[in-house]
Amino acid sequence: SVIIIHEHQPLSRENGVVIWLSIPLLFGLHIVRSMTDLIHPDVAWYLYGTGRLLHGAKLYHDIVDINPPLVYLLHMPPVWLAGVLGISATAVFKGLMLVLVAVVLVICSRLLVLLSGSFSTSSRRFILLILTFLFVSVAAGNFGYLGSSFGQREHMMMLLATPYLLGAIAQASGVQISRRQRWMVALMAGIGISLKPHFILMWLAVEGCVFFVGPNRNGWKRLENVVIAVMLACYWALVAAVFPEYFQVSAAVMQVYGVYDATLWVLLTQQAVVLWVVAVVFLLMQRSRLLRNRATLLFFVAGTAFLLVALLQRKGWGYQSYPARVAILLSLAIALNAWFDVRKTSERFAWFTAERLRTLITILMLVAAAKPAVDSFRRPVPGLVPALLPIVKQHAQGRSILVLSTALDPQFPLVVYGGVSWSSRYPQLWFVPGFYEGVLNEKDGRFPYHDPSSMSALERQFFEDVITDVITNPPELLLNNIGGDRYPMGKSSFNFLDYYSMDQRFSELFQQYRLIKTVDNFTAYKRQPIDLSLTLNQH
């Protein structure tokens, strides 16, 4: 049979036009979907908390979170701008995130041009298209990629780290990038790595790989690494000096947060792990080309480091492995693209060229991105927020609410969309299960609550914080999560109202509330106006 060798096939004009048109189309489909899509609960809390901080609240005292302060600093521009313009902070945030995606894609396109020895013109455009899909398409949630995590810390991290990864590929390939590009790549990577302490593992892994496969053993001394190291040192010194309470919160988290840890089976059967195994098998098949293809190798190393970061957090939450999935997918896409560019095949399959493969994948991505955009007009918004939002607007009327639950959803984004305030320094009661880890399966009879006098110092501190906040700022509307699978409490008989009613102050305050509605596993209580005439007669 006839054997045909395909080598770096040129990009046809038609294929180039399809790719360039597909990138703005993906942005447009994201905008259509985001018109009805609810913002991620974590992002909603950051926007609300940042608004409080801009109005004088103190981080780790009035707003208590387990994340370093940078995430709140990054949310200040959209919250401030929304206040100036008098529009929704969620809309401004989504818009600025899309601007960031566009800026990152422009930077990546210029870095890819410098890597022309590693990527053909068609490959560069195809990689940009894949990046666009992974950065903005909520359709990726169907495959476990971005989905509703748009704007999450991991999403920001991957956006800010991708130019750095391309710069590392340039270093490993002996390609020089301009000093201005080095500064830009380093500053973006420094911010991204600072979002979570774990992310430093990706930087160390990538630099280790560059050291061993790059042409210059002194490459680790380059400007990017110096800037990143100085940024990290200055940032954590600033945290220690200005926000020492962060380390106190972190110490408390370490004592109770383990109850949320996933089982080893759950961790090892995540989509990111499966994808990593597939990548290992494919790359081993191409191992003769792997060391020559610096892009494939470095993206795989970065993806492996990101996966390790996700596994070390031990929670198994999908958004935590988003950077790993993106990096591993890029590694696979580059390897597959290179394999199609230079391969031997029989005459019967000669028509299936790399260009046709790219066209096919482009069509599949557009179809996948269009589906959720179309569905947004046909299907109701999922979750409890649509059912609870009218209750919040009607009964809270712009005042404060409180949801007694271990989950962040539905109170966030309910607070943001309902235009109300929050009656607690904590976004949710995430700490409570940690004090009852051994009895969370109690389903019958009265739950064995710890009497306030016998509580540990840490439990008593959290208990007092919630009581103090409620007494200081009584919620107009109080919602209690009464059942269902209350992760990680399962279907235990634990009741938050019973728990906090062990305190007389809370018990007396709750007498002012009456049940107005039950929605799914939530009971809603509205605070009744105090009869002043009755109070005066009693005195």
N, C-alpha and C positions, 0 to 999 in steps of 0.2 A: 504494500500500500504506500501511497505517497505521504510523506511527512512534511508538514509545513511549520516553519519557525516564525513566531510573531515577535518582533522586537520593537518596543516603544512606538507603537502605532500612533500616527499623528491624530490630533483631535479634529474631527470634521466640524465645519461651521455649524451644521444643524445641531450636533451634539453639544457644542459650546453654548449655543443660544438656549437650548433646553435647560442646561445647568444654571446659567445666569438668570433665567426667568424663574427657575424653581426656587432660588434663594429668597427673593422678595415674596413669592407666593407662600412659602412656609411662614414668613413673618405675618402675612395677611391672615392665614388660617389660624395662627396663634391668637391674633387680635380678636377674630370672630369668636373663638372659643372662650377667650378670657372675659368677654362681655357677660357671660353667664356663669363662669367658673368661680367658685369661692376661693379666696386666698388661703394658703396653707395655715393651719392653726398656729404653728411656731412663728411664722411671719406676722400674723395678726397680733400676737402678743408683743413682738418686738416693736411694731408700729405703735401700739397702745402705750407700752412702757416708755418708748422714746418720747412720745408726746408728754407723758408725765414728767420725764426728766427735763424737758425743755421748759416746763412750767414750775421748776424748782424742786422736784422730788429728788431724793438721794438714792443712787444706785447701791444695791445690797443692803439697804435699810428700808426705804419706802417701796422699792422695786427689787425683789429678791429673785435672782436667777442663778442657774448653775453654769452659765456661760461667761467667758471673759468679756470685758467691757467693749471690745472692738465692735462686736455685732451691733451694739446700740449706737456707737459713733457712726457706723455706716448707714444706719437708718435715719440719722438726723437730717440729711439733705432732703429726702422726699417728704418727711413730716413737716419740716420748716417751710418748704416750698408749697405744700398743700395748704398750710395756714395762711401764707401770703396770698395765694390765688383763690382761697376760699372754696377749694374742691376737695374731693375724697383723697385721703392719704394712700389708700389702696390703688387708686387709679394712677396717681403720680409715681408710686413705687413700681408698678408694672411697666409704666412708660419708661422710667429711667433704667430699669433692668433691660428692656429691649434696646435702649441706646447703648448700654454697656456691651450687650451681645454684638451689636453692629460694630462698635469700636474694636472689640476683640477680634472679630472676623477680619477687619481691615488690617490690623497688626499682623495677624496670622498670614494673610495673603501676601504681605510684603516679605515676611520671613520665608515663606515657601518659595518665593521667587529666587531668593538667595540660595535655596537648596535645589536649584535646577539640576544639579548633578545626581540628586537622589530621586527627584520627582519630575516626570514629564509634565507638559502643560496640562494635558487631560487629567493626570493624576492630581495635580495641585487643585484644579477646579473641583474635582470629585471629592477631595478631602474637605474642602470648604463647604461643599453641600452637605456632607455627612455631619460636620461640626454644627452647621445651622440646624439640621434636623434634631440632633441630640441636645442642642442648647435651648431650642424654643418649642419643639413640637410636644404638646401634651399627649399626642398619640403614642409617644414612646412609653407611656405608662402602661399601655396594653402589653408591652414586652418587658415591663419592669424597669424602665429607664427613668426619664424625667417625670412624666405624669404631673401630679399636683404639687410636686416639690419645687416648682418654679420659684426662685427667690430664696430658697433655703441656703443655709451656710455652705453645704456641699456643692450646691449649684454655683454659688459665688466663687468658691474655691476652684472649681474646675475651669470656670471662665478666666480667672486671674492666673491660673497655673499653666494653661495651654500655651501661651506665648513663651513662657519660660522653658517648657518642654521642647518647643521647636528651637529655641536658642541653644539648649543642651545638645540637640541633634546636630546643630551647626558646629558646635565645639567638637563633638565626637567625630565629625566628618572633615574637620580641618578647614571649615568655612568661617570667615571672619564677618561679624555683623558690626554695624556702626556703633560708636560710643553712645549716641542718643538712644538707639534701640536697646543697648545693654542696660542703660538706666531705666528705661520704660519697663523692660521685661523684669528687672530686679525689683522695682518698686511694686509692681503688680503682684509678683510672686510673694514678696515679703508680707503684703497685706493678706493674701490668701492663706499663707501658712500660719499667720497669727490668729486666724479665726478659731482654730482648735489646736491645742498643744500637740495632739497626735499627728497632725499633718507634717511635722518636721521629719517624720520617717520617710515620706516621699522624697523630700529634698536630699536627704542623706543617701537613699538608695540610688537615685538618679545620678548624683555626683560620684558615687562609688562606681557605677557602671561607666560613666564618662572617663573616669580615671584609668580604668582597665582597658577600654576599647578605643579611647581617643589617641590621637597622635602625639599629644603633649602631656607628659606626666605632671606638669605644673599648672594644668588647666584649672585645678581646684582653687587656685589663687586669683582667678579672674575677677573682674569688677562685680559681676552679678552676685557671686558668693559673698564678697566683702560687704556689699550693700545689704543683702538679705541677713547676714549674720549681725550686722550693726543694728538693723531694724528690729530684729527679734530681741537683741539684748536691751535696746532702749525701751521697747514696748513693755517687756516684763519688768524692767526696773521701774517704769512709770506705773504699772499696775500695783507693784509692791508699795510704792510711795503714796499713790493717790487713792487706790482702792484696796487697802490691806484686807478689808472684809471679804473680798473674793476668796481668799485662801481659807478663811474660816468657813464660808459656805461650802467650799470644795471638800474640806475635812468632814463636814456634816454629811454631805452627799455620799462620801465613800462608806459611811456607816450604814446607810439605809437604802441606797440605790441598787444594791445587788439583787434585791427581790425582783427587779425587772429583767434580770439576765435570762436570755433564751437558753434552751437546752443545746447541747453539742450537735444533736441531729438537726435542729432548726438552723443553726449557724452554718453547718456544712452542706445543707441542701438549698441554700439561697441561690437565686438565679446567677448572682455574680460568681459564686464558686463554680457552678456548672459551666458558665461561660469561660472561666479561667481554665478549667480542665479541657474544654474544647480547644482553646487557644494553645495550650501546652501540646496537645496531640498534633494539631496542624503545624505548629512551629517546629516540632521535632521532625515531622516529615520533610520540612524545608530547612533543616538545620545546616545544611551546607551553604545556604544563602543567608542564614540568620545573622551571622557576625558581620557580613558585608552590608546588610541592610540595617543601618544604624537607627533609622526611624522606627522600624518594627520592634527592634530590641529595646529601645529606650521607652517607647510607649508601653510595652509589655512589662518592663521593670517598674515603671510608674504605676501601672494597673495592679501589679502584684503588691506593691507597697500600700496603695490605697485600700486594697482588699484586706491586707493585714491590719490597717487602721480600723476598718469596719469591724473585723473580727475581734480586735482587742477591746472594742467598746461593749461587746458581748450582748447586744440588745437584739440584733437581727432586724432592725427597722430598715425598710427598703431605701430610704433616702440616704442612709449612711454609706451605702455601697455605690451610690451614683457615680462618684469620680472613678471608682474601679471599673465599672461597666463601660464608661466612656473611653477610658484609656485602653482597656483591653479590646474593645470594638475597633478603635482606631488602629491598634496593632494588627488585628486580623484583616481589616479592610486594606491596609497598606500592603500586607504580605500577599493577600489574595490578588490585589491589583497588580503587584509586581510579578506574581506567578503567571497571570494571564498575559502580561505584556511580553514576557519572555518564556515561551513554553513550546513544547512539541505536541502536536496533535494530528490525528489522522485527517485525511481530506474530507471525510464525512462530517467532521465537526469544525472544519475550518471557518465556517460562517460565524461561529460563536466566538467573536473576538472580545478583547478587553473593552472596546468601545461599546459593544452591544451589551456586555455585562453591566457597565456603568449606566447605560440607558435603562436597562431593566430595573436595577436597584433604585434609580431615580424615580421611576414610575411607582414602584412599590412604596417608597417613602411618601410620595405625594398622596397616594391613596390612603395610606395609614394616617397621615396628618389631616386629611379631609374628613375622615369618618367622625372624629369627635366634634369637629366644627359643625357638621350636619346634624349630629345627634343633639347638640346644644339647643336646637330649635324644636326637636321632636320629643325629648325626654325631660322630665322634671329634674331639678337639681337634687342630687342624692343627699342623704344625711338628715339630721334633725334640725339643722339651722332654719330651713324654710318653714318648718312647722312651729318652731319656737319664736321666730323673729316677730310675727304679729303680736304675740303675747307680750314680748319685751317692749315693743313700741307702745302698745296700748296701756300697759300697767306700770312700766317703769318711767315712761314719759321723760326720757333724757336724764333721769337720776341714776343711782347706782344699782347694780345687781350682784348677786353672788351665786355661784353654782358649786355645790358640794359634790365633788367628783375627783377621782384620781386622774382622769383623762383631761387633756387640754381642749378637746373638742366635746361639746359644741360651744362652750363659753367664748372661746376664740376660734372663729371670727365673729361670734354673736355680738360681743361688746362693740366691735368696730362697726359692723353693719347696722346695729341698733342705735348707735349714737348715744351710748350710755357709759357710765364710769364703772369701776370695779372696786368692790369693798374689801380687797385683801392685797397684801403685799406679794402674795404668792399667786402664780398663774393658775395653779391647781393644787390639790392635796396629794402631790406625788410622794410625800414623805411618810404618810400614814401607814401604808402596807408594810414598810420596812420594820415597824415596831411590832408587827403581828405575823411575821413570816411563818412561824410554826403552827399557827392556828387558822390560817386563811381558808382552810377547807371546812370549817365549822358551818354546817348548814341548818342544824336544828337547835331549837332553844335559844336562850339569850347568849349573845356573843360575849366571850370573856374579855371585856374591856379592862384596861388598866385604870384603876381608880387614880384620880389626879395626884393623890398623896403618895402613891406607889409607883408613879411613872419614873422612868429614867430622866436624867437631867435634860437630855436632848429632846425626848418626846415632850416633856413638860414645856420646854422652850417653844417648840412648834405649836403646841396646844395653846399656850398663852398668846403667841403672836396672832393666831387666827381669832381668838376671843377678843383681844384688844382691838383688832381692826374692825370687827363686826360691831362692837360697842361704840367705837369712835365714829364709824361711818355706817350706820345701819342700812342694809340694802332695802330698796323699795320692793324688790322682787327677789325671792329666795327659791332656788331650784335644788332639789335633792335627788341624787342618783340612787334609786332604791333597789335596783335589781339588774337582771341580765348578766352578761359575762363582763363584769367590771374588772378589766385587766389592771393589775395582776391578782385581784381579789377573788376572781372566779364568781361563783354563785353563793358566796358565804352570806351569813345572816347579819353581817356588819351593816350598821345604819349610821350615817354621819350625824343625823339629828340626835340619835341616842348618845352618840359619842360626845358631842359637844354640849349636850344638855346635862352632862355630869357637872358642868360648871353652872352655878346658880345664876350668874349674870346673863349667860346665854339663854338659860331656861326662862328667865323672867322676860327677856327681850322677845323670845319666840312666841310668847303668849299674845303678842300684838299682831301675829300673822294668822291668816286663814287660808285654807286650801282653795284654790280657784280652778285648777285644772291638772289633769295627768296626761302627759304626752309620752308615749312609749314607756321608758323606764325612769322618767323624770316626773316628780311632783312639783308643782309650782305654787308658791305661797306668796300672797301679797300683804304688805304691811298695812294695817288699818290705822286711820287717823285717831289720835288720842282725844278722848272726850274731856276737854278742859274743865267743863262745868262739873263733871263727876269727880275729877281730881281735886277741884277746889272744895267741893262738899266734904270729901274725905278728910281734908285738913281743917 
